[in-house]
Amino acid sequence: MPSFHLLLLPLWLPVSLLPARQNPALPKAEEILAKMDAAIGDPAARAKIQHVVVRGTFTVPEFPEGKFEQVYAGTDRAKWTTDFGICVVFEGMTPEFTWNACTGRGIAIMEGDAAASFRAMYTLGRGAILKSVYSKIEVVKKTEVGGRPAYELKMSYRKGTPDVWLVDAETWRPLRVDSRIADPIQECSLRIEPSDWKAVDGVFYPFTTTTTMGAAPFVFKTTSVEHPAAIDKARLEPGDEVVAAWKDPKKRLQAAPDKAGECSRVTLEPRPAATVRVRVSEKDTMQALASIFPEIMSYLSSVGVDITSPVFTRYHERKDGMVDLEAGMAVKKPIAPKGRIQPSELPGGETAVTWHFGKYEDVVKTHALLERWARSNGMTPRGGAWEIYWTDPGLEPDPAKWKTQIFLPIKGAR
């Protein structure tokens, strides 16, 4: 998950990247960056630092307290490990690519311009690397943030939406950075707010960082910062599966289509799952899911079982305003039952699949579309369909941007 220790190495920028002053009442961009650079700490102390290891804890709504570690080596390698208890997110960069690998989602690989915002998170302020991240920096205006005077900087990439930095006009430390995070499935807004700055070996680090992804606030609390003379190369390796996904795009998290409702046929492997099965009225479906998912997550965290998919709901029957549904998530290994939480399986074999974009209340229409497509092509359903929810409404509050994948087990014509 994004933090802010990436800002703590020299904040040098070539003058060629900085535009001529547009407003004589505003300082030049290079003047602000020079003051930011000085505010980070003693230049002699910073010159000695090549590697940084940051550890701490974080909190996010609906999850137990987690742990994180961030390792930076030189100017072009980094690896972050964020442990949620029921899943671990590994992410980082090499000179060739950036990656995000989550046990519950898959492996996303970003290269070229698509990786720019991720490289910015890892390498902002690391000299020549910035030449390939921001192509232009402008001082937009003087403003206020939380009652503090601040300057707004527009930080533009070669392509895509610029980042916006708000820099304290007195301490010259960043107050806020607004950016966007995009992966193959979903783009969401990103806001980083560093605070509680403390010196370690003469260099200042933010010991509290609030990172808001969409509408969900993650609060990172740093417990230690180290400056080792060397970093074991193994600590920075992406891992064999990530390297394989970099080399073979078929092994990556696949992008959502541009258009919803396009149907296709795939062959799936069966996967163990942890689920709760209930019979509820259609109008109470969302309320039931709101209690089931946290219950299962808490149980999986307590027994140390990793998830291997986002949350899903399978519909076994709809009749007379009632729904027989099974909700949960795929897991790395079969679970032991506990109360209404039971071991289950997402079926393998021939499956029709499509996507629904928009609010969940309308997803039944896309279910009907998928079944019509299957039957019109000589296929027959062989069990209840299920939905995988790729968008967390806590991260993306706009229902129009929610993305749901629908699967229908089938048999018949090929």
C-alpha positions as CSV (number, residue, x, y, z in Angstrom):
1,M,0.0,0.0,0.0
2,P,1.3,3.5,-0.7
3,S,3.2,5.3,2.0
4,F,5.4,8.3,1.9
5,H,9.0,7.2,2.7
6,L,9.7,7.4,-1.0
7,L,10.1,11.1,-0.6
8,L,13.1,10.9,1.7
9,L,16.0,10.7,-0.7
10,P,17.4,13.8,-2.5
11,L,14.8,15.9,-4.1
12,W,16.9,17.1,-7.0
13,L,15.3,18.0,-10.4
14,P,16.9,19.0,-13.6
15,V,16.0,22.6,-14.4
16,S,14.9,21.5,-17.9
17,L,11.9,19.9,-16.3
18,L,10.7,23.0,-14.6
19,P,8.7,25.6,-16.5
20,A,9.3,29.3,-16.6
21,R,7.4,31.2,-13.9
22,Q,3.9,32.0,-14.9
23,N,2.8,34.2,-12.0
24,P,5.4,36.6,-10.6
25,A,3.6,36.5,-7.2
26,L,4.4,32.8,-6.9
27,P,7.8,31.3,-6.2
28,K,9.5,29.2,-8.9
29,A,9.0,25.5,-8.8
30,E,12.8,24.9,-8.3
31,E,12.7,27.3,-5.3
32,I,10.0,25.2,-3.6
33,L,11.7,21.9,-4.4
34,A,15.0,23.2,-3.0
35,K,13.3,24.2,0.3
36,M,11.6,20.8,0.4
37,D,14.9,19.1,-0.1
38,A,16.5,21.1,2.7
39,A,13.6,20.2,5.1
40,I,14.2,16.5,4.7
41,G,17.5,16.6,6.6
42,D,21.2,17.1,6.7
43,P,22.7,16.8,3.2
44,A,25.8,14.9,4.5
45,A,23.6,12.4,6.4
46,R,21.3,11.9,3.4
47,A,24.3,11.4,1.0
48,K,25.3,8.3,3.0
49,I,21.9,6.6,2.7
50,Q,21.5,4.2,-0.1
51,H,19.1,1.7,1.4
52,V,16.0,2.2,3.7
53,V,13.9,-0.4,5.5
54,V,10.7,0.8,7.1
55,R,8.4,-1.3,9.3
56,G,5.2,-0.6,11.1
57,T,1.5,-1.3,11.5
58,F,-1.6,-0.1,9.8
59,T,-5.4,0.0,10.3
60,V,-8.2,0.1,7.8
61,P,-11.9,-0.3,8.4
62,E,-13.3,-3.8,8.6
63,F,-9.9,-5.4,9.0
64,P,-7.8,-6.3,12.1
65,E,-4.5,-4.4,12.5
66,G,-2.0,-5.3,9.9
67,K,1.8,-5.1,9.5
68,F,3.9,-3.6,6.7
69,E,7.5,-3.6,5.6
70,Q,9.0,-1.4,2.9
71,V,12.5,-2.0,1.5
72,Y,14.2,0.5,-0.8
73,A,17.6,-0.3,-2.5
74,G,19.3,2.4,-4.6
75,T,17.2,4.3,-7.1
76,D,15.3,1.6,-9.0
77,R,14.4,-1.2,-6.7
78,A,11.8,-1.4,-4.0
79,K,9.5,-4.0,-2.4
80,W,6.6,-3.5,-0.1
81,T,4.9,-6.2,1.9
82,T,1.5,-5.4,3.4
83,D,0.0,-8.2,5.5
84,F,-3.8,-8.0,6.1
85,G,-4.0,-11.3,7.9
86,I,-6.2,-13.1,5.4
87,C,-4.1,-11.9,2.4
88,V,-0.7,-10.5,1.8
89,V,0.0,-7.8,-0.8
90,F,3.5,-7.7,-2.4
91,E,4.3,-4.9,-4.6
92,G,7.4,-3.1,-5.9
93,M,9.6,-2.2,-8.8
94,T,12.6,-3.4,-10.8
95,P,14.4,-1.5,-13.6
96,E,12.1,-3.3,-16.1
97,F,8.6,-3.2,-14.5
98,T,6.5,-2.6,-11.5
99,W,4.2,-5.2,-10.0
100,N,1.4,-5.8,-7.5
101,A,0.7,-9.4,-6.4
102,C,-2.2,-10.1,-4.1
103,T,-3.2,-13.6,-3.0
104,G,-6.8,-12.6,-3.4
105,R,-6.6,-11.0,-6.8
106,G,-3.7,-12.2,-8.9
107,I,-0.6,-10.5,-10.3
108,A,-0.7,-7.1,-12.1
109,I,2.3,-6.0,-14.1
110,M,2.8,-2.4,-15.2
111,E,5.4,-1.3,-17.8
112,G,6.3,1.9,-19.6
113,D,3.9,4.8,-19.2
114,A,1.4,2.5,-17.4
115,A,3.9,2.1,-14.6
116,A,4.7,5.9,-14.2
117,S,2.4,6.5,-11.2
118,F,3.7,3.4,-9.4
119,R,7.3,4.4,-10.0
120,A,6.4,7.8,-8.7
121,M,5.3,6.2,-5.4
122,Y,8.6,4.3,-5.1
123,T,11.1,6.7,-6.5
124,L,9.9,10.3,-6.1
125,G,12.8,12.5,-5.2
126,R,15.5,10.1,-6.5
127,G,17.3,12.2,-9.0
128,A,17.4,11.0,-12.6
129,I,14.5,8.6,-12.1
130,L,12.2,11.6,-11.9
131,K,13.1,12.4,-15.5
132,S,11.0,9.4,-16.5
133,V,8.2,10.1,-14.0
134,Y,7.3,13.7,-14.2
135,S,7.7,15.6,-17.4
136,K,6.6,19.0,-16.1
137,I,6.2,20.7,-12.7
138,E,4.1,23.9,-12.2
139,V,3.3,26.0,-9.2
140,V,-0.5,26.5,-9.5
141,K,-1.4,28.7,-6.5
142,K,-1.0,29.5,-2.9
143,T,-3.8,27.9,-0.8
144,E,-4.5,26.5,2.7
145,V,-4.7,22.9,3.9
146,G,-6.1,22.3,7.4
147,G,-5.4,25.9,8.3
148,R,-1.8,25.8,7.1
149,P,-0.5,28.0,4.2
150,A,0.5,25.8,1.3
151,Y,1.5,25.8,-2.3
152,E,-0.2,23.6,-4.9
153,L,2.1,22.0,-7.4
154,K,0.9,20.3,-10.6
155,M,3.1,17.3,-11.3
156,S,2.5,16.0,-14.9
157,Y,3.5,12.7,-16.4
158,R,4.1,12.2,-20.2
159,K,0.6,10.7,-20.3
160,G,-2.3,10.5,-17.9
161,T,-3.7,12.5,-15.1
162,P,-1.2,14.8,-13.3
163,D,-0.5,14.4,-9.6
164,V,-1.3,17.4,-7.3
165,W,1.1,18.1,-4.4
166,L,0.2,20.5,-1.5
167,V,3.4,21.7,0.2
168,D,3.5,23.5,3.6
169,A,4.6,27.1,2.9
170,E,6.4,27.3,6.3
171,T,7.9,23.9,7.0
172,W,8.3,23.0,3.3
173,R,7.1,19.4,3.9
174,P,4.4,17.7,1.9
175,L,1.0,18.0,3.4
176,R,-0.9,16.0,0.8
177,V,-0.4,14.3,-2.5
178,D,-3.4,13.5,-4.7
179,S,-2.9,10.9,-7.4
180,R,-4.6,7.9,-9.0
181,I,-3.9,4.2,-8.9
182,A,-4.8,2.1,-11.9
183,D,-4.7,-1.7,-12.3
184,P,-6.1,-3.9,-15.0
185,I,-9.5,-4.0,-13.3
186,Q,-10.2,-0.8,-11.5
187,E,-8.8,2.7,-11.2
188,C,-9.3,4.6,-8.0
189,S,-8.2,7.9,-6.4
190,L,-5.2,8.0,-4.0
191,R,-4.6,10.6,-1.4
192,I,-1.4,10.5,0.8
193,E,-1.1,12.7,3.9
194,P,2.2,12.4,5.8
195,S,2.6,13.7,9.3
196,D,4.5,13.2,12.6
197,W,7.9,13.8,11.1
198,K,10.9,12.5,13.1
199,A,14.6,12.4,12.5
200,V,16.4,9.1,12.0
201,D,20.2,9.4,11.5
202,G,19.7,13.1,10.7
203,V,17.0,12.5,8.1
204,F,13.3,13.2,8.7
205,Y,10.6,10.6,8.1
206,P,6.8,10.8,8.5
207,F,5.9,8.3,11.2
208,T,2.2,8.6,10.5
209,T,0.8,8.5,6.9
210,T,-2.9,8.5,6.1
211,T,-3.4,6.9,2.7
212,T,-7.0,7.2,1.4
213,M,-7.7,4.9,-1.6
214,G,-11.1,5.9,-3.0
215,A,-13.1,6.4,0.2
216,A,-11.1,3.9,2.4
217,P,-8.5,5.4,4.8
218,F,-5.5,3.4,5.6
219,V,-3.5,4.8,8.6
220,F,0.2,3.7,8.6
221,K,2.2,4.0,11.8
222,T,5.9,3.5,11.4
223,T,7.6,1.7,14.3
224,S,11.2,1.6,12.9
225,V,13.4,3.0,10.2
226,E,16.8,1.5,9.4
227,H,19.6,2.5,7.0
228,P,21.5,-0.7,6.3
229,A,24.8,-0.6,4.5
230,A,23.6,-3.3,2.2
231,I,20.3,-5.2,1.3
232,D,20.1,-8.9,0.7
233,K,19.1,-9.2,-2.9
234,A,16.6,-11.9,-2.0
235,R,14.5,-9.4,0.0
236,L,13.8,-7.4,-3.2
237,E,13.1,-10.3,-5.6
238,P,9.5,-10.2,-7.0
239,G,9.3,-14.0,-6.9
240,D,9.1,-16.6,-9.6
241,E,5.4,-16.2,-10.2
242,V,5.7,-12.4,-10.7
243,V,8.7,-12.9,-13.1
244,A,6.7,-15.5,-15.0
245,A,3.7,-13.1,-15.3
246,W,6.1,-10.4,-16.6
247,K,7.3,-12.7,-19.3
248,D,3.9,-14.2,-20.2
249,P,0.9,-11.7,-20.2
250,K,-1.5,-14.7,-20.0
251,K,-0.4,-15.3,-16.4
252,R,-1.3,-11.7,-15.4
253,L,-4.5,-10.4,-13.9
254,Q,-6.6,-9.9,-17.0
255,A,-8.1,-6.5,-17.7
256,A,-11.8,-5.9,-17.5
257,P,-13.3,-5.4,-21.0
258,D,-14.2,-1.9,-22.2
259,K,-17.8,-2.9,-22.6
260,A,-20.0,-4.9,-20.2
261,G,-22.2,-7.8,-21.3
262,E,-19.9,-9.4,-23.8
263,C,-20.1,-13.2,-23.3
264,S,-17.5,-15.9,-23.7
265,R,-16.8,-19.5,-22.8
266,V,-13.8,-20.5,-20.6
267,T,-12.6,-23.7,-18.8
268,L,-12.0,-23.3,-15.1
269,E,-10.2,-25.3,-12.4
270,P,-12.2,-26.1,-9.3
271,R,-11.2,-24.0,-6.2
272,P,-11.8,-24.6,-2.5
273,A,-13.9,-21.9,-0.8
274,A,-15.1,-20.8,2.6
275,T,-18.8,-19.9,2.5
276,V,-22.0,-19.3,4.3
277,R,-25.2,-20.5,2.7
278,V,-28.5,-18.9,3.6
279,R,-32.1,-18.5,2.3
280,V,-33.2,-14.8,2.4
281,S,-35.7,-12.6,0.7
282,E,-34.4,-10.8,-2.3
283,K,-34.7,-7.4,-0.6
284,D,-32.5,-8.6,2.2
285,T,-29.7,-9.9,0.1
286,M,-27.3,-7.0,0.5
287,Q,-27.9,-7.0,4.3
288,A,-27.1,-10.7,4.5
289,L,-23.9,-10.3,2.5
290,A,-22.8,-7.3,4.7
291,S,-22.7,-9.7,7.7
292,I,-21.4,-12.8,5.9
293,F,-18.2,-11.4,4.4
294,P,-16.7,-9.9,7.6
295,E,-17.6,-13.1,9.5
296,I,-15.7,-15.3,7.1
297,M,-12.8,-12.8,6.9
298,S,-12.4,-12.8,10.6
299,Y,-12.5,-16.6,10.8
300,L,-9.9,-17.0,8.0
301,S,-7.6,-14.5,9.7
302,S,-7.9,-16.4,13.0
303,V,-6.9,-19.7,11.5
304,G,-4.3,-18.3,9.1
305,V,-5.9,-19.4,5.8
306,D,-5.2,-17.1,2.8
307,I,-7.9,-16.1,0.3
308,T,-7.3,-16.6,-3.5
309,S,-10.2,-14.5,-4.9
310,P,-12.3,-11.4,-4.1
311,V,-15.6,-12.1,-2.4
312,F,-18.3,-13.9,-4.4
313,T,-22.0,-14.8,-4.2
314,R,-23.4,-17.9,-5.8
315,Y,-27.2,-18.1,-6.5
316,H,-28.5,-21.6,-6.2
317,E,-32.2,-20.7,-6.6
318,R,-34.5,-17.7,-7.0
319,K,-38.1,-18.4,-6.4
320,D,-41.2,-16.5,-5.0
321,G,-39.1,-13.5,-3.9
322,M,-36.6,-15.7,-2.0
323,V,-33.0,-16.4,-2.8
324,D,-30.9,-19.5,-1.9
325,L,-27.4,-18.0,-1.9
326,E,-23.9,-19.0,-0.9
327,A,-21.4,-16.3,-0.2
328,G,-17.7,-16.3,0.6
329,M,-14.3,-16.4,-1.0
330,A,-12.0,-18.9,-2.6
331,V,-9.1,-20.1,-0.3
332,K,-5.7,-21.6,-0.7
333,K,-6.6,-24.8,1.1
334,P,-9.9,-26.4,2.4
335,I,-11.0,-25.1,5.7
336,A,-12.5,-26.8,8.8
337,P,-16.1,-25.8,9.4
338,K,-17.1,-23.4,12.2
339,G,-20.7,-22.7,12.9
340,R,-22.4,-21.6,9.7
341,I,-19.0,-21.2,7.9
342,Q,-18.5,-24.3,5.8
343,P,-15.9,-25.7,3.4
344,S,-17.2,-25.5,-0.2
345,E,-16.0,-25.2,-3.8
346,L,-16.2,-23.0,-6.8
347,P,-16.9,-25.5,-9.6
348,G,-14.4,-26.1,-12.5
349,G,-15.2,-27.1,-16.0
350,E,-16.9,-25.4,-18.9
351,T,-18.2,-22.0,-17.8
352,A,-19.9,-19.0,-19.5
353,V,-18.6,-15.6,-18.3
354,T,-19.5,-12.0,-18.7
355,W,-19.1,-8.6,-16.9
356,H,-21.6,-6.3,-15.3
357,F,-20.7,-2.6,-14.8
358,G,-22.9,-0.6,-12.5
359,K,-25.0,-1.0,-9.3
360,Y,-25.6,-4.4,-7.9
361,E,-29.4,-4.0,-8.1
362,D,-29.2,-4.3,-11.9
363,V,-26.9,-7.4,-12.0
364,V,-29.9,-9.8,-12.3
365,K,-30.4,-8.4,-15.8
366,T,-26.8,-9.4,-16.8
367,H,-27.4,-12.9,-15.3
368,A,-30.3,-13.2,-17.6
369,L,-28.3,-12.0,-20.6
370,L,-25.6,-14.5,-19.9
371,E,-28.0,-17.4,-19.7
372,R,-29.8,-16.4,-22.9
373,W,-26.4,-16.3,-24.7
374,A,-25.5,-19.7,-23.4
375,R,-28.8,-21.3,-24.4
376,S,-28.8,-19.6,-27.8
377,N,-25.4,-21.2,-28.4
378,G,-26.5,-24.7,-27.5
379,M,-25.3,-24.7,-23.9
380,T,-27.3,-25.7,-20.8
381,P,-26.7,-24.4,-17.2
382,R,-25.4,-27.1,-14.8
383,G,-25.7,-25.3,-11.5
384,G,-26.1,-21.9,-10.0
385,A,-24.2,-18.8,-11.3
386,W,-21.9,-16.8,-9.2
387,E,-20.6,-13.2,-9.1
388,I,-17.1,-12.0,-8.2
389,Y,-17.0,-8.4,-6.9
390,W,-13.9,-6.8,-8.3
391,T,-14.8,-3.3,-6.9
392,D,-14.9,-2.6,-3.2
393,P,-17.6,0.1,-2.7
394,G,-15.4,1.3,0.2
395,L,-12.7,2.3,-2.3
396,E,-15.0,3.4,-5.1
397,P,-18.2,5.0,-3.9
398,D,-19.6,5.7,-7.4
399,P,-21.9,2.7,-8.3
400,A,-21.5,3.5,-12.0
401,K,-17.9,2.4,-11.7
402,W,-18.5,-0.9,-9.9
403,K,-17.3,-4.0,-11.8
404,T,-18.8,-7.5,-11.3
405,Q,-17.8,-10.7,-13.1
406,I,-20.5,-13.3,-13.6
407,F,-19.9,-17.1,-14.1
408,L,-22.4,-19.7,-15.2
409,P,-21.4,-23.4,-15.2
410,I,-22.5,-25.0,-18.5
411,K,-22.6,-28.1,-20.6
412,G,-23.3,-28.8,-24.2
413,A,-22.2,-27.5,-27.6
414,R,-18.6,-26.5,-28.1
